[in-house]
Amino acid sequence: SQVPSTAGIPKRSRRRKSVTIAYESGQGDGAEQGTTEPQRPRWEPRDWQQQLERIREMRRNRDAPVDEMGVEKCYDSSAPPQVMRYQVLLSLMLSSQTKDQVTSAAMLRLREHGLTVDSILQMDDATLGQIIYPVGFWRNKVKYIKQTTAILKQKYGGDIPRTVEELVQLPGVGPKMAHLAMNIAWDSVSGIAVDTHVHRITNRLKWVKKETRYPEETRVALEDWLPRDLWREINWLLVGFGQQTCLPVNPRCNECLNQDICPAAKRP
């Protein structure tokens, strides 16, 4: 979308308008009158830095399913860059509402058939369905994968888009997948990837100013205060924590280092 010209707008109004531009770097803010003092966040959660450090400690071994079978382990690292990026996107599409173990196994089977744009376009729907089964909503994913792959071939020369805006236009690709694709495939931090684990845990820790109902709401709330240099790690950190300790049902609060400072903790 085109940003309207700000040439004739007074400075105060122009700065207010700039906040509507997603992921703006913020260069120039606070630069007037020679001031170099950084702006303080409007709001930040209580104890968040201590909570984060303790979660890092609990995740030190990197032995959760996401570490061993997550999207970053699913693509062929010896393939050409364009093929690697395509495989990253496909693994993200398969991973929606599917355990990492199931996604990883489906990706291995796909790679045995030579996982490229052309090989998927040449494969019939029934074969693709047999290969990816039992990922969640596999019938829909067959349709989305074929549609998205055709678009990549026609519009992007077989590569994947390099902006969030274009990625989320692809069938079967949501905001979380788009931000992870930017991070893993393009090595670019475009935003925080919020899945059900990140959504659940950040609400339990009260890392959102008020309770959020949807992951996309959570992403906006987190990006409003969490320092940008932490955006890349927060997904894998909290996903693994959610798989091992902060479970959806019956969280293992007695094993959690944050038990004394977590607003949602069940204390003995």
C-alpha positions as CSV (number, residue, x, y, z in Angstrom):
1,S,0.0,0.0,0.0
2,Q,1.3,3.4,-0.9
3,V,2.1,5.9,1.9
4,P,0.7,9.3,1.2
5,S,3.2,12.2,0.9
6,T,3.9,14.0,4.2
7,A,5.7,17.0,2.6
8,G,3.1,19.6,3.5
9,I,2.2,18.2,6.9
10,P,3.4,20.0,10.0
11,K,6.1,18.1,11.9
12,R,3.9,17.2,14.9
13,S,1.2,15.7,12.7
14,R,3.7,13.9,10.5
15,R,5.2,12.1,13.5
16,R,1.8,11.0,14.7
17,K,0.9,9.6,11.3
18,S,4.1,7.6,11.1
19,V,3.0,5.2,13.7
20,T,0.5,3.7,11.3
21,I,3.3,2.3,9.1
22,A,4.1,-1.2,10.1
23,Y,7.6,-2.1,11.4
24,E,9.0,1.4,10.9
25,S,12.5,1.8,12.1
26,G,11.7,5.0,14.1
27,Q,14.8,6.8,12.8
28,G,14.7,10.4,13.6
29,D,12.5,10.1,16.8
30,G,14.0,12.2,19.5
31,A,16.6,13.6,17.2
32,E,15.3,17.2,17.4
33,Q,17.1,19.8,19.6
34,G,20.2,17.5,19.8
35,T,18.6,15.1,22.3
36,T,20.0,11.6,22.4
37,E,18.1,10.2,25.4
38,P,16.2,7.1,24.3
39,Q,12.5,7.1,24.7
40,R,11.2,5.0,27.6
41,P,8.5,2.4,26.7
42,R,5.1,3.5,27.6
43,W,4.4,0.3,29.5
44,E,6.3,-2.9,30.4
45,P,5.3,-5.9,32.5
46,R,6.4,-6.4,36.0
47,D,9.4,-8.8,36.4
48,W,9.6,-9.6,32.7
49,Q,13.4,-9.5,32.5
50,Q,13.8,-11.8,35.4
51,Q,11.0,-14.1,33.9
52,L,12.8,-14.1,30.6
53,E,16.2,-15.0,32.1
54,R,14.7,-17.9,34.0
55,I,12.9,-19.2,30.8
56,R,16.3,-19.0,29.0
57,E,17.8,-21.1,31.8
58,M,15.0,-23.7,31.6
59,R,15.5,-23.8,27.8
60,R,19.3,-24.1,28.0
61,N,19.4,-27.7,26.9
62,R,17.3,-27.0,23.8
63,D,15.7,-30.4,23.9
64,A,12.1,-29.6,23.3
65,P,10.3,-31.0,20.2
66,V,10.6,-27.6,18.5
67,D,14.4,-27.8,18.9
68,E,14.8,-31.2,17.4
69,M,12.0,-31.3,14.8
70,G,10.8,-27.7,14.3
71,V,10.7,-25.9,11.0
72,E,14.4,-25.0,11.2
73,K,15.2,-28.7,11.1
74,C,12.8,-29.7,8.3
75,Y,14.4,-28.3,5.2
76,D,17.3,-29.6,3.2
77,S,20.2,-27.4,4.2
78,S,22.3,-28.6,1.2
79,A,19.6,-27.6,-1.4
80,P,19.9,-24.4,-3.5
81,P,18.8,-21.3,-1.5
82,Q,15.6,-20.9,-3.5
83,V,14.6,-24.6,-2.8
84,M,15.5,-24.2,0.9
85,R,13.2,-21.2,1.2
86,Y,10.4,-23.1,-0.5
87,Q,10.8,-26.0,1.9
88,V,10.8,-23.6,4.8
89,L,7.4,-22.2,3.7
90,L,6.0,-25.6,3.0
91,S,7.0,-26.9,6.5
92,L,5.4,-23.8,8.0
93,M,2.1,-24.5,6.1
94,L,2.2,-28.1,7.3
95,S,2.9,-27.2,10.9
96,S,-0.3,-25.3,11.6
97,Q,-2.3,-27.2,14.3
98,T,0.1,-30.1,14.0
99,K,2.7,-31.5,16.4
100,D,6.4,-30.9,15.4
101,Q,6.9,-34.7,15.3
102,V,4.2,-35.1,12.7
103,T,5.3,-32.1,10.6
104,S,8.9,-33.4,10.6
105,A,7.9,-36.9,9.4
106,A,5.7,-35.4,6.6
107,M,8.6,-33.2,5.5
108,L,11.0,-36.2,5.4
109,R,8.5,-38.1,3.2
110,L,8.1,-35.1,0.9
111,R,11.9,-34.6,0.6
112,E,12.2,-38.3,-0.4
113,H,10.1,-37.4,-3.5
114,G,12.4,-34.4,-4.3
115,L,10.7,-31.4,-2.7
116,T,10.8,-28.6,-5.2
117,V,8.2,-26.2,-6.8
118,D,8.2,-28.3,-9.9
119,S,7.9,-31.7,-8.2
120,I,4.9,-30.5,-6.2
121,L,3.2,-29.1,-9.3
122,Q,3.7,-32.4,-11.1
123,M,2.3,-34.4,-8.2
124,D,-1.4,-35.3,-8.2
125,D,-3.5,-34.3,-5.2
126,A,-4.1,-37.9,-4.0
127,T,-0.4,-38.6,-3.8
128,L,0.4,-35.4,-2.0
129,G,-2.4,-36.1,0.5
130,Q,-1.0,-39.6,1.1
131,I,2.5,-38.2,1.8
132,I,1.5,-35.4,4.2
133,Y,-1.2,-37.4,6.1
134,P,-1.7,-37.3,9.1
135,V,-0.9,-33.5,9.5
136,G,-3.8,-31.5,10.8
137,F,-6.4,-30.5,8.1
138,W,-4.4,-32.3,5.5
139,R,-7.1,-32.1,2.8
140,N,-7.1,-28.3,3.1
141,K,-3.4,-28.2,3.1
142,V,-3.2,-30.2,-0.1
143,K,-5.3,-27.6,-1.8
144,Y,-3.4,-24.6,-0.3
145,I,0.0,-26.1,-1.1
146,K,-0.9,-26.7,-4.7
147,Q,-2.4,-23.2,-5.1
148,T,0.5,-21.4,-3.3
149,T,3.1,-23.4,-5.3
150,A,1.4,-22.4,-8.6
151,I,1.5,-18.7,-7.5
152,L,5.2,-19.0,-6.6
153,K,6.0,-20.4,-10.0
154,Q,4.0,-17.9,-11.9
155,K,4.6,-14.7,-9.9
156,Y,7.9,-15.2,-8.1
157,G,9.9,-17.4,-10.5
158,G,9.7,-20.3,-8.1
159,D,11.0,-18.4,-5.0
160,I,9.0,-17.2,-2.1
161,P,8.0,-13.5,-1.5
162,R,10.3,-11.5,0.7
163,T,7.7,-9.3,2.5
164,V,5.1,-10.2,5.1
165,E,2.5,-8.4,3.1
166,E,3.0,-10.7,0.1
167,L,3.5,-13.9,2.1
168,V,0.1,-13.5,3.9
169,Q,-1.6,-13.2,0.5
170,L,-0.6,-16.8,-0.3
171,P,-3.3,-19.5,0.4
172,G,-2.8,-21.2,3.7
173,V,-0.2,-18.7,5.0
174,G,-1.0,-16.7,8.1
175,P,0.9,-13.9,10.0
176,K,2.8,-16.3,12.3
177,M,4.0,-18.3,9.3
178,A,4.9,-15.2,7.4
179,H,7.1,-13.8,10.3
180,L,8.8,-17.1,10.7
181,A,9.4,-17.4,7.0
182,M,11.0,-14.0,7.0
183,N,13.2,-14.9,9.9
184,I,14.3,-18.4,8.8
185,A,14.2,-18.1,5.0
186,W,15.3,-14.5,4.6
187,D,17.1,-13.9,7.9
188,S,15.0,-10.9,8.4
189,V,13.2,-9.9,11.7
190,S,9.8,-8.5,10.5
191,G,7.8,-9.2,13.7
192,I,7.2,-11.6,16.5
193,A,5.8,-15.0,15.4
194,V,3.0,-15.7,17.8
195,D,1.5,-19.2,17.9
196,T,-0.7,-20.8,20.5
197,H,2.2,-21.4,22.9
198,V,3.4,-17.8,22.7
199,H,-0.2,-16.5,23.0
200,R,-0.9,-18.6,26.0
201,I,2.3,-18.0,27.9
202,T,2.5,-14.3,27.4
203,N,-1.1,-14.0,28.7
204,R,-0.2,-16.1,31.7
205,L,2.9,-14.0,32.5
206,K,0.8,-10.8,31.9
207,W,3.2,-9.7,29.2
208,V,0.2,-8.1,27.6
209,K,-1.4,-5.0,29.1
210,K,-4.8,-6.6,29.0
211,E,-5.8,-10.1,28.1
212,T,-5.8,-10.9,24.4
213,R,-8.1,-13.4,22.7
214,Y,-6.1,-14.0,19.4
215,P,-2.5,-14.6,18.5
216,E,-2.5,-11.6,16.2
217,E,-3.7,-9.4,19.0
218,T,-0.9,-10.7,21.2
219,R,1.7,-10.0,18.5
220,V,0.6,-6.3,18.3
221,A,0.6,-6.0,22.1
222,L,4.1,-7.6,22.5
223,E,5.7,-5.6,19.7
224,D,4.4,-2.4,21.4
225,W,6.9,-2.8,24.3
226,L,9.3,-5.8,23.9
227,P,12.7,-4.6,22.7
228,R,13.2,-5.5,19.0
229,D,16.5,-7.3,19.6
230,L,14.5,-10.0,21.5
231,W,11.9,-10.5,18.7
232,R,13.9,-13.3,16.9
233,E,14.3,-15.6,19.9
234,I,11.0,-15.2,21.6
235,N,9.1,-17.7,19.4
236,W,11.5,-20.7,19.8
237,L,12.1,-19.9,23.4
238,L,8.4,-19.8,24.4
239,V,7.3,-22.6,22.1
240,G,9.8,-25.0,23.7
241,F,8.9,-23.8,27.2
242,G,5.2,-24.4,26.3
243,Q,5.9,-27.9,25.1
244,Q,7.8,-28.9,28.2
245,T,6.8,-26.9,31.2
246,C,4.0,-24.3,30.7
247,L,1.6,-26.8,29.2
248,P,-1.9,-25.8,27.9
249,V,-3.6,-28.1,30.5
250,N,-2.0,-28.9,33.9
251,P,1.1,-26.7,33.5
252,R,4.1,-28.0,35.5
253,C,4.3,-25.0,37.8
254,N,6.3,-27.0,40.5
255,E,9.1,-27.5,37.9
256,C,9.1,-23.8,36.7
257,L,11.8,-21.4,37.9
258,N,9.2,-18.6,37.6
259,Q,6.7,-20.1,40.1
260,D,7.3,-17.3,42.6
261,I,6.9,-14.5,40.1
262,C,4.3,-15.8,37.6
263,P,0.8,-14.3,38.0
264,A,-0.8,-17.6,36.9
265,A,1.4,-20.0,38.9
266,K,-0.2,-22.7,41.0
267,R,1.8,-22.4,44.3
268,P,2.1,-25.2,46.8
